[in-house]
Amino acid sequence: MIFLRGVSFVIEKVDGRVKLGTSILCVAILSTFRTFEYLAAYLGFYILLLSLTGFPVIKWMRRISLPALFVAFMSAAAVFVNFWAGRPTAAMDGAVLFLRALSAIVLISSAVYSMSLGEFLFSLKALGFPEPLVNLVGFTIRYANVLVEELSRMNMARRARGCAEGRSFWNMAAMAVLGHTVAALFLRSYERSEKVYRAMLSRGYGGNMKSLYPAGRPKKSDFAFGALAAGVPLFLKAVEMGAFAWITR
Protein backbone atom coordinates (compact mmCIF):
# COMPACT_ATOMS: atom_id res chain seq x y z
CA MET A 1 0.00 0.00 0.00
CA ILE A 2 1.40 3.38 -0.91
CA PHE A 3 -1.34 5.47 0.70
CA LEU A 4 -1.39 6.25 4.41
CA ARG A 5 -4.47 4.96 6.21
CA GLY A 6 -5.86 5.42 9.69
CA VAL A 7 -4.15 8.78 10.24
CA SER A 8 -5.42 12.35 10.16
CA PHE A 9 -3.35 15.48 9.55
CA VAL A 10 -3.70 18.97 8.10
CA ILE A 11 -2.22 18.28 4.65
CA GLU A 12 -4.73 15.48 4.16
CA LYS A 13 -7.47 18.13 3.97
CA VAL A 14 -5.68 20.15 1.26
CA ASP A 15 -7.14 19.70 -2.23
CA GLY A 16 -5.37 16.91 -4.10
CA ARG A 17 -5.02 18.92 -7.30
CA VAL A 18 -3.24 21.69 -5.42
CA LYS A 19 -0.93 19.27 -3.58
CA LEU A 20 0.04 17.32 -6.66
CA GLY A 21 0.41 20.39 -8.88
CA THR A 22 2.50 22.17 -6.25
CA SER A 23 4.74 19.14 -5.82
CA ILE A 24 5.37 18.88 -9.57
CA LEU A 25 6.13 22.61 -9.75
CA CYS A 26 8.55 22.42 -6.83
CA VAL A 27 10.35 19.44 -8.37
CA ALA A 28 10.75 21.40 -11.62
CA ILE A 29 12.20 24.37 -9.72
CA LEU A 30 14.52 22.30 -7.53
CA SER A 31 15.89 20.48 -10.58
CA THR A 32 17.51 23.78 -11.61
CA PHE A 33 19.32 24.29 -8.29
CA ARG A 34 23.11 24.05 -8.44
CA THR A 35 23.92 24.80 -4.80
CA PHE A 36 23.98 22.13 -2.11
CA GLU A 37 23.12 24.55 0.71
CA TYR A 38 19.90 25.84 -0.89
CA LEU A 39 18.69 22.32 -1.68
CA ALA A 40 19.37 21.20 1.89
CA ALA A 41 17.66 24.33 3.24
CA TYR A 42 14.46 23.69 1.31
CA LEU A 43 14.44 19.99 2.14
CA GLY A 44 14.74 20.82 5.83
CA PHE A 45 12.04 23.49 5.55
CA TYR A 46 9.59 21.14 3.86
CA ILE A 47 10.11 18.30 6.34
CA LEU A 48 9.67 20.81 9.19
CA LEU A 49 6.46 22.05 7.54
CA LEU A 50 5.17 18.48 7.34
CA SER A 51 6.01 17.89 11.00
CA LEU A 52 4.19 21.04 12.12
CA THR A 53 1.04 19.99 10.26
CA GLY A 54 0.87 16.62 12.01
CA PHE A 55 2.15 14.54 9.10
CA PRO A 56 3.38 11.08 10.28
CA VAL A 57 6.98 11.78 9.29
CA ILE A 58 8.54 8.67 10.89
CA LYS A 59 6.10 6.25 9.27
CA TRP A 60 6.44 8.05 5.95
CA MET A 61 10.26 7.99 6.08
CA ARG A 62 10.19 4.23 6.54
CA ARG A 63 8.19 3.89 3.35
CA ILE A 64 10.55 6.01 1.27
CA SER A 65 13.74 4.47 2.70
CA LEU A 66 14.15 2.02 -0.20
CA PRO A 67 13.96 4.61 -3.03
CA ALA A 68 16.17 6.92 -0.97
CA LEU A 69 18.82 4.18 -0.68
CA PHE A 70 18.59 3.56 -4.42
CA VAL A 71 19.12 7.27 -5.11
CA ALA A 72 22.09 7.31 -2.73
CA PHE A 73 23.65 4.33 -4.52
CA MET A 74 23.21 5.92 -7.96
CA SER A 75 24.62 9.24 -6.72
CA ALA A 76 27.65 7.45 -5.27
CA ALA A 77 28.17 5.71 -8.61
CA ALA A 78 28.02 9.08 -10.39
CA VAL A 79 30.60 10.49 -7.95
CA PHE A 80 32.94 7.56 -8.63
CA VAL A 81 32.61 7.94 -12.41
CA ASN A 82 33.20 11.70 -12.32
CA PHE A 83 36.12 11.33 -9.92
CA TRP A 84 37.66 8.71 -12.20
CA ALA A 85 37.24 11.15 -15.11
CA GLY A 86 39.28 13.74 -13.20
CA ARG A 87 36.56 16.22 -12.24
CA PRO A 88 37.59 18.06 -9.04
CA THR A 89 33.98 18.85 -8.09
CA ALA A 90 32.78 15.24 -8.36
CA ALA A 91 31.82 14.92 -4.68
CA MET A 92 29.81 18.16 -4.59
CA ASP A 93 28.10 17.37 -7.90
CA GLY A 94 27.09 13.98 -6.53
CA ALA A 95 25.72 15.56 -3.36
CA VAL A 96 23.65 18.03 -5.40
CA LEU A 97 22.35 15.20 -7.58
CA PHE A 98 21.39 13.19 -4.50
CA LEU A 99 19.52 16.10 -2.90
CA ARG A 100 17.67 16.84 -6.14
CA ALA A 101 16.45 13.28 -6.44
CA LEU A 102 15.69 13.01 -2.72
CA SER A 103 13.69 16.25 -2.83
CA ALA A 104 11.63 14.87 -5.72
CA ILE A 105 10.93 11.68 -3.76
CA VAL A 106 9.98 13.66 -0.64
CA LEU A 107 7.67 16.07 -2.46
CA ILE A 108 5.82 13.58 -4.66
CA SER A 109 5.54 10.87 -2.01
CA SER A 110 4.22 13.25 0.67
CA ALA A 111 1.54 14.46 -1.74
CA VAL A 112 0.56 10.96 -2.86
CA TYR A 113 0.62 9.45 0.64
CA SER A 114 -1.83 12.09 1.90
CA MET A 115 -4.48 11.18 -0.72
CA SER A 116 -6.77 8.27 -1.35
CA LEU A 117 -6.49 6.32 -4.60
CA GLY A 118 -9.63 7.95 -6.01
CA GLU A 119 -8.41 11.44 -5.18
CA PHE A 120 -5.00 10.69 -6.68
CA LEU A 121 -6.42 9.48 -10.00
CA PHE A 122 -8.89 12.37 -10.10
CA SER A 123 -6.06 14.86 -9.49
CA LEU A 124 -4.02 13.35 -12.33
CA LYS A 125 -6.97 13.76 -14.71
CA ALA A 126 -7.64 17.31 -13.49
CA LEU A 127 -4.00 18.29 -14.10
CA GLY A 128 -4.28 17.16 -17.73
CA PHE A 129 -2.45 13.85 -17.68
CA PRO A 130 -3.42 11.56 -20.60
CA GLU A 131 -6.30 9.19 -19.93
CA PRO A 132 -4.31 6.03 -20.86
CA LEU A 133 -1.55 7.01 -18.43
CA VAL A 134 -4.04 7.59 -15.60
CA ASN A 135 -5.69 4.22 -16.29
CA LEU A 136 -2.29 2.52 -16.35
CA VAL A 137 -1.36 4.05 -12.99
CA GLY A 138 -4.68 2.99 -11.50
CA PHE A 139 -4.38 -0.60 -12.73
CA THR A 140 -0.75 -0.81 -11.58
CA ILE A 141 -1.62 0.29 -8.05
CA ARG A 142 -4.55 -2.10 -7.87
CA TYR A 143 -2.40 -4.98 -9.15
CA ALA A 144 0.22 -4.17 -6.52
CA ASN A 145 -2.51 -4.35 -3.88
CA VAL A 146 -3.54 -7.76 -5.24
CA LEU A 147 0.07 -8.97 -4.90
CA VAL A 148 0.26 -7.77 -1.30
CA GLU A 149 -3.06 -9.37 -0.36
CA GLU A 150 -2.17 -12.70 -1.98
CA LEU A 151 1.23 -12.72 -0.27
CA SER A 152 -0.38 -12.08 3.12
CA ARG A 153 -2.82 -14.96 2.52
CA MET A 154 0.01 -17.31 1.55
CA ASN A 155 1.99 -16.34 4.66
CA MET A 156 -1.07 -16.96 6.84
CA ALA A 157 -1.59 -20.38 5.23
CA ARG A 158 2.10 -21.21 5.74
CA ARG A 159 1.94 -20.32 9.44
CA ALA A 160 -1.31 -22.28 9.86
CA ARG A 161 0.47 -25.40 8.56
CA GLY A 162 3.33 -24.97 11.03
CA CYS A 163 6.02 -24.11 8.49
CA ALA A 164 9.08 -22.49 10.04
CA GLU A 165 11.17 -19.76 8.49
CA GLY A 166 14.38 -20.63 6.68
CA ARG A 167 17.70 -20.50 8.47
CA SER A 168 19.43 -18.30 5.93
CA PHE A 169 18.70 -16.61 2.63
CA TRP A 170 21.58 -18.54 1.04
CA ASN A 171 20.29 -21.92 2.24
CA MET A 172 19.38 -24.09 -0.76
CA ALA A 173 16.11 -25.27 0.77
CA ALA A 174 15.14 -21.69 1.60
CA MET A 175 15.99 -20.60 -1.95
CA ALA A 176 13.80 -23.37 -3.37
CA VAL A 177 10.88 -22.39 -1.14
CA LEU A 178 11.35 -18.75 -2.09
CA GLY A 179 11.31 -19.60 -5.80
CA HIS A 180 8.13 -21.66 -5.46
CA THR A 181 6.53 -18.86 -3.42
CA VAL A 182 7.27 -16.22 -6.06
CA ALA A 183 5.96 -18.44 -8.85
CA ALA A 184 2.78 -19.30 -6.95
CA LEU A 185 2.29 -15.65 -6.00
CA PHE A 186 2.35 -14.44 -9.59
CA LEU A 187 0.09 -17.27 -10.77
CA ARG A 188 -2.48 -16.59 -8.07
CA SER A 189 -2.36 -12.82 -8.57
CA TYR A 190 -2.72 -13.30 -12.35
CA GLU A 191 -5.78 -15.50 -11.90
CA ARG A 192 -7.35 -13.05 -9.48
CA SER A 193 -6.60 -10.09 -11.75
CA GLU A 194 -8.28 -11.92 -14.64
CA LYS A 195 -11.38 -12.45 -12.50
CA VAL A 196 -11.44 -8.77 -11.55
CA TYR A 197 -11.06 -7.71 -15.19
CA ARG A 198 -13.90 -10.00 -16.32
CA ALA A 199 -16.08 -8.59 -13.56
CA MET A 200 -15.30 -5.07 -14.80
CA LEU A 201 -16.21 -6.03 -18.36
CA SER A 202 -19.50 -7.52 -17.20
CA ARG A 203 -20.29 -4.19 -15.53
CA GLY A 204 -19.76 -2.19 -18.70
CA TYR A 205 -16.07 -1.25 -18.58
CA GLY A 206 -15.05 0.13 -21.97
CA GLY A 207 -11.53 1.46 -21.43
CA ASN A 208 -12.26 4.56 -19.34
CA MET A 209 -12.25 4.49 -15.56
CA LYS A 210 -14.81 6.88 -14.12
CA SER A 211 -13.83 8.41 -10.80
CA LEU A 212 -16.38 8.53 -8.00
CA TYR A 213 -14.34 11.15 -6.14
CA PRO A 214 -16.53 14.24 -5.52
CA ALA A 215 -15.19 17.18 -7.50
CA GLY A 216 -15.20 20.49 -5.65
CA ARG A 217 -13.41 23.78 -6.00
CA PRO A 218 -10.17 24.26 -4.08
CA LYS A 219 -10.43 26.58 -1.08
CA LYS A 220 -8.35 29.67 -0.41
CA SER A 221 -6.50 27.79 2.33
CA ASP A 222 -5.50 25.16 -0.25
CA PHE A 223 -3.99 27.81 -2.50
CA ALA A 224 -2.28 29.40 0.52
CA PHE A 225 -0.54 26.11 1.30
CA GLY A 226 0.48 25.72 -2.34
CA ALA A 227 1.82 29.28 -2.45
CA LEU A 228 3.87 28.69 0.70
CA ALA A 229 5.30 25.38 -0.50
CA ALA A 230 6.16 26.73 -3.97
CA GLY A 231 7.13 30.25 -2.92
CA VAL A 232 10.09 29.16 -0.80
CA PRO A 233 11.97 27.37 -3.63
CA LEU A 234 11.25 30.30 -5.94
CA PHE A 235 12.77 32.66 -3.36
CA LEU A 236 15.80 30.41 -2.86
CA LYS A 237 16.29 30.16 -6.62
CA ALA A 238 16.21 33.95 -6.89
CA VAL A 239 18.83 34.18 -4.13
CA GLU A 240 20.99 31.58 -5.88
CA MET A 241 20.83 33.58 -9.11
CA GLY A 242 22.03 36.69 -7.25
CA ALA A 243 18.77 38.66 -7.29
CA PHE A 244 19.50 40.01 -3.79
CA ALA A 245 23.26 40.43 -4.16
CA TRP A 246 22.87 44.21 -3.95
CA ILE A 247 21.98 43.89 -0.25
CA THR A 248 25.47 42.69 0.68
CA ARG A 249 27.24 45.41 -1.28
Helices and strands as residue ranges (DSSP letters): G 11-13, H 16-30, H 36-52, H 57-63, H 65-84, H 90-113, H 117-126, H 131-160, H 172-202, H 220-240, G 245-248
